[in-house]
Amino acid sequence: MVKIPVERFDPQAFLKSVDGGRSVQNYQPEEPIFRQGDDADAVFYIRTGKVQITVVSEQGKEGVIGIMATGDFVGEGCLNGHPLRMATASALEESEILKIEKAAMIRVLHDQPSFSEMFMEFLLSRNAAIEEDLVDQLFNSSEKRLARVLLQLSSFGKDGRMEPVVANISQDILAAKVGTTRSRVNFFMNKFRKLGLIEYNGTLKVHSSLLNVIVHD
């Protein structure tokens, strides 16, 4: 996926340029930023950290539909008329989140072309990621899906950097994201570790060689 180079969103400059409608808050691991069913009245920008997006069915079954990282937005559904949150967003690690009230977000999208262009790039990239997830679920094995999730968590391909995966991410969360059982995730994690594709010594680290699991049968 080719990314269009645009001016990077500067949250500090944003805080200085917008009159009202924005605030910054720190969240601890597992702390909710918003819950499914809450009023959809703001967009959130992840200044630092990682955020998990989950949904719960009427039968009480929970599914992980996204894991967002530094530089991403969450809660953007409020801009297209959704009155209530359709999912829950919670911190996966200690995170600093910029909250932008809906009215302020609409105003800055109208008034700042560079911000609008950057936000459009995010939406297009997010849409492409959702399509890739769907293809992944339809055609790839659970082993390949897990490898892809781990690479995403380590920010592989994002600005060419590799980062440690959050230390407290559980195999239950991975299983929910991959769409398989915890025992299968545990089996593949042990396999990846024995092959030297991942390390776990307090913090989970992913090597770029894990990509071979995806591109080779």
C-alpha positions in Angstrom: 0.0 0.0 0.0 1.5 3.3 -1.1 1.2 6.2 1.3 0.9 9.8 0.1 3.4 12.0 1.9 1.5 14.8 3.8 2.3 17.2 6.5 2.4 15.4 9.8 -0.4 16.3 12.3 1.2 18.2 15.2 -1.0 17.8 18.2 0.8 20.6 20.1 0.1 23.1 17.3 -3.5 21.9 17.2 -3.9 22.5 20.9 -2.7 26.1 20.4 -4.7 26.8 17.3 -8.2 25.6 18.3 -10.4 27.5 20.7 -11.9 24.9 23.0 -13.1 21.4 22.1 -9.9 19.6 22.8 -8.1 18.0 25.8 -5.4 15.5 26.6 -5.7 12.6 29.0 -3.5 9.7 30.0 -4.9 6.2 30.1 -3.6 3.1 31.9 -3.7 -0.4 30.4 -7.2 -1.8 30.0 -8.8 1.6 30.9 -11.6 2.4 28.5 -11.5 5.6 26.4 -15.1 5.1 25.4 -17.6 2.2 25.6 -19.9 0.6 23.1 -23.3 2.4 23.4 -21.8 5.7 24.7 -22.7 9.0 23.0 -20.5 9.5 19.9 -19.5 13.1 20.5 -15.7 13.2 19.9 -12.8 11.9 17.9 -9.6 10.7 19.6 -6.0 11.0 18.4 -3.4 8.6 19.9 -0.4 10.7 20.8 1.5 7.7 22.3 0.5 4.1 23.0 -1.8 1.5 21.6 -5.6 1.2 21.7 -7.7 -1.9 21.3 -11.1 -1.7 19.6 -13.7 -4.4 20.6 -17.4 -5.1 20.0 -19.7 -7.3 22.1 -22.6 -9.1 20.5 -26.1 -9.3 21.9 -25.2 -12.8 23.1 -22.2 -11.3 25.1 -19.5 -12.6 22.8 -16.6 -10.2 22.5 -14.4 -9.7 19.4 -11.3 -7.6 18.7 -11.8 -5.7 15.5 -8.8 -3.4 15.6 -5.6 -2.5 17.3 -4.5 1.1 16.8 -1.2 2.8 17.5 0.5 6.2 17.8 -0.6 8.5 15.1 -4.0 6.9 14.5 -7.5 8.2 15.2 -10.3 6.3 16.9 -14.0 7.2 17.3 -14.2 8.8 13.8 -17.6 7.2 13.3 -19.2 10.2 15.1 -18.5 12.3 12.0 -20.8 10.3 9.7 -23.9 10.5 11.9 -23.5 7.6 14.3 -25.2 8.9 17.5 -23.8 6.1 19.7 -20.5 4.3 19.8 -20.6 1.0 17.9 -17.5 -0.4 19.7 -15.4 0.0 22.8 -11.9 1.5 22.7 -9.5 0.8 25.6 -5.8 1.3 26.2 -3.5 -1.7 25.6 -0.6 0.1 27.3 -0.1 3.4 29.0 -1.3 5.9 26.4 -1.7 9.6 25.9 -4.8 10.5 24.0 -6.0 13.8 22.5 -9.7 14.2 22.6 -11.2 16.4 19.9 -14.9 17.3 20.3 -17.0 16.6 17.2 -17.8 20.3 16.5 -14.1 21.2 16.9 -13.1 18.3 14.6 -15.5 19.4 11.9 -14.3 23.0 12.2 -10.6 22.2 11.8 -11.4 19.9 8.9 -13.0 22.8 7.1 -10.4 25.4 8.1 -7.1 23.5 7.8 -6.4 21.8 4.4 -3.2 20.1 5.6 -5.1 18.5 8.5 -8.0 17.4 6.2 -5.5 15.8 3.8 -3.8 14.0 6.6 -7.1 12.8 8.0 -8.3 11.6 4.6 -5.0 9.6 4.3 -5.8 7.9 7.6 -9.3 7.0 6.6 -8.1 5.6 3.3 -5.4 3.6 5.0 -7.9 2.4 7.6 -10.3 1.3 4.9 -7.6 -0.6 3.1 -6.6 -2.3 6.4 -10.2 -3.4 7.0 -10.3 -4.9 3.5 -7.0 -6.7 4.1 -8.3 -8.1 7.4 -11.4 -9.5 5.5 -9.2 -11.1 2.9 -7.0 -12.5 5.6 -10.0 -14.1 7.4 -11.4 -15.6 4.2 -8.3 -17.1 2.6 -5.4 -17.4 5.1 -4.7 -19.9 7.8 -4.8 -18.9 11.5 -0.9 -19.2 11.5 -0.6 -16.6 8.8 -3.3 -14.4 10.4 -1.4 -14.5 13.7 1.9 -13.6 12.0 0.2 -10.6 10.3 -1.3 -9.4 13.6 2.2 -9.6 15.3 3.8 -7.7 12.5 1.1 -5.0 12.7 1.6 -4.7 16.5 5.3 -4.2 16.0 4.5 -1.4 13.5 6.2 -3.3 10.6 6.0 -1.2 7.5 5.0 1.9 9.4 7.7 4.5 8.7 10.1 1.7 8.3 10.4 1.1 12.0 10.1 -1.9 14.2 8.8 -1.5 17.8 8.4 -3.9 20.7 4.9 -5.3 21.0 3.1 -4.2 24.2 4.3 -6.5 27.0 0.9 -7.2 28.5 -1.0 -8.3 25.4 -2.5 -11.6 26.2 -3.0 -14.7 24.0 -6.7 -14.3 24.6 -6.6 -10.9 22.9 -4.5 -12.3 20.0 -6.9 -15.2 19.6 -9.9 -12.8 19.5 -8.1 -10.7 16.9 -7.0 -13.7 14.8 -10.3 -15.5 15.1 -9.1 -18.8 16.5 -8.6 -20.5 19.9 -6.1 -19.5 22.6 -4.6 -23.0 22.3 -3.9 -22.5 18.6 -2.3 -19.1 19.3 -0.1 -20.7 22.0 1.0 -23.4 19.6 2.0 -21.0 16.9 3.7 -18.6 19.3 5.9 -21.4 20.6 6.6 -22.4 17.0 7.6 -18.8 16.1 9.8 -18.5 19.1 11.6 -21.8 18.4 12.2 -20.6 14.8 13.7 -17.4 16.1 11.0 -15.3 14.6 9.9 -13.7 17.9 11.5 -13.2 21.3 9.8 -13.0 24.7 11.8 -11.9 27.7 9.5 -9.7 29.6 8.6 -7.8 26.3 7.4 -9.5 23.1 9.6 -8.6 20.2 9.0 -9.5 16.6 11.6 -9.9 13.9 11.0 -8.9 10.3 11.7 -12.5 9.2 8.2 -13.3 10.5 7.1 -11.8 7.2 8.2 -15.1 5.5 5.4 -16.9 7.2 2.9 -14.7 5.3 4.6 -14.6 1.9 5.5 -18.3 1.7 3.2 -21.3 2.0 
